[in-house]
Structure formats: C-alpha cells, structure tokens
Amino acid sequence: MTNTEFPSPPAGTGHEAADGPRRPAPDRFFDAVRRTGATRTPDRWIAGVCAGLAHRLGVNPAVVRALAVLLVLLGGVGLLLYGVAWALLPDATGRVEAQAAHRGDVSASFVAAVALVVIDLLGGAGIGFPWTW
C-alpha cells in the first residue's frame, strides 16, 4: 500500500540504499505495521480497533469486543492494549495516529489513545474487580 500522506524522503538526504532511497526508521516501522493488514474500520463503537482486528482475524467483531471488555474488567490491560492499537493501527485512509503525531500533526484521536494508556498505567492493576488487585 502506498501512502501519499507520508512520502519517501528525497534523494540526497542520507537515507539511500543500494536499491534507492532508504526511509527513516520510524517510517519503516509504520510501513511494517501497515503490512500486517490490520486497519481500524468505520464499523466502530469507539475507534474501530476491535472491528479492524476481527476482520483481520476473520472472526465476528462481537467476539473481539467482548474479549476487550473482559481484559478491561479482569485486569485493566484492555485499556492499554486498545490505546496502543488505536495509536498504531492505520485507519481506512492509511493514517496512523502515532506516525502523524511524530510528524507534528497531533489529533484528538491520538490524544484519546494516549489517555487510555495513561489511565491504565496510573490505575496500577487497572480498572478491575477487587480480586484482580
């Protein structure tokens, strides 16, 4: 998939390889994430993460959503995973929120994804039942 929003660097920038321009490490990382084929979908309740993963895995989105809710309730790691996936998985247009933020385009969507991670990390054991603390 070619992403026109984040083009390759021009020749002569020190990122050339034997077969042409070499992209910076962050861009190569985000390109690798895109190659997984998992994307956030418009079939969403929050950010389309669960539906996107479900479509990639070939399962019903309700199954992935239920698993995410269980991970939040039984240990809190669900918020962390959802926030990270929200920031790293491309949307239907190919935009990766973490990559855009790295380039200075910080959106409300990226802030929300980071907020989920921070909430989970500050919660210690997470938002869960007392027996999971």
C-alpha positions in Angstrom: 0.0 0.0 0.0 1.4 3.4 -1.0 0.8 6.1 1.5 0.8 9.5 -0.2 0.3 11.3 3.1 3.8 10.3 4.2 6.0 10.2 1.1 9.5 8.8 1.0 12.4 11.3 1.7 14.0 12.9 -1.3 17.3 11.5 -2.7 20.4 13.0 -1.2 19.1 13.0 2.4 21.4 10.3 3.6 18.7 7.6 3.6 19.7 5.9 0.3 20.1 2.2 0.0 21.6 0.3 -2.9 18.2 -0.1 -4.5 17.0 3.5 -3.9 16.1 5.9 -1.1 16.0 4.4 2.3 13.2 5.6 4.6 13.9 6.7 8.2 13.4 4.0 10.9 10.1 5.4 12.2 8.6 5.3 8.7 9.9 1.8 8.1 8.3 0.7 11.4 4.9 2.2 10.5 5.2 0.7 7.0 5.6 -2.7 8.7 2.5 -2.1 10.8 0.6 -1.3 7.7 1.8 -4.5 6.0 0.1 -6.6 8.8 -3.2 -5.8 7.0 -4.9 -4.8 10.2 -6.7 -1.5 9.9 -9.2 0.4 12.1 -12.6 0.2 10.3 -15.6 2.5 10.1 -17.5 -0.3 11.8 -16.7 1.2 15.1 -18.0 1.7 18.6 -15.1 3.8 19.7 -12.1 3.8 17.3 -12.7 0.7 15.1 -9.8 -1.2 16.7 -11.8 -4.3 17.7 -13.7 -4.5 14.4 -10.5 -4.0 12.5 -8.7 -6.8 14.4 -11.8 -9.0 14.0 -11.8 -8.5 10.2 -8.1 -9.3 10.0 -8.5 -12.4 12.1 -11.7 -13.5 10.3 -13.9 -13.6 13.4 -17.1 -11.7 14.5 -16.3 -8.3 15.8 -18.5 -9.0 18.9 -16.0 -11.7 19.9 -13.1 -9.3 19.9 -15.2 -6.6 21.6 -16.2 -9.0 24.4 -12.6 -10.0 24.9 -11.5 -6.4 25.1 -14.2 -5.7 27.7 -13.1 -8.7 29.7 -9.5 -7.6 29.6 -10.6 -4.2 31.0 -12.7 -5.7 33.7 -10.5 -8.5 34.8 -7.2 -6.7 34.9 -7.2 -3.4 33.2 -4.7 -4.3 30.4 -7.6 -3.9 27.9 -7.3 -0.1 28.1 -3.6 -0.2 27.5 -3.9 -2.6 24.5 -6.8 -0.7 23.0 -4.9 2.7 23.3 -1.7 1.3 21.8 -3.7 -0.3 18.9 -5.6 2.9 18.3 -2.4 4.8 18.0 -0.6 2.3 15.8 -3.2 0.8 13.5 -3.9 2.7 10.3 -7.5 3.9 9.6 -9.2 3.3 6.3 -7.2 6.1 4.7 -3.9 4.8 5.9 -3.3 7.4 8.6 -1.5 6.1 11.6 -2.1 8.4 14.6 1.3 7.8 16.2 3.1 8.5 12.9 1.1 11.7 12.3 1.9 12.8 15.9 5.6 12.0 15.4 5.5 14.4 12.4 3.7 17.1 14.5 0.1 16.5 13.5 -1.4 15.6 16.9 -5.1 14.9 16.6 -7.8 14.5 19.2 -7.8 10.8 18.3 -4.2 10.4 19.2 -4.7 12.3 22.5 -7.6 9.9 23.3 -5.5 6.9 22.6 -2.7 8.2 24.8 -5.2 9.0 27.5 -6.4 5.3 27.6 -2.8 4.2 28.0 -2.1 6.7 30.8 -5.4 5.8 32.6 -4.4 2.2 32.5 -0.8 2.8 33.7 -2.0 5.2 36.5 -4.6 2.6 37.6 -1.9 0.2 38.6 -3.8 -3.1 38.5 -6.3 -1.5 36.1 -10.0 -0.9 36.4 -10.9 -4.4 37.5 -12.6 -6.4 40.2 -11.0 -6.4 43.7 -9.7 -10.0 43.4 -7.5 -8.9 40.5 -5.6 -6.3 42.5 
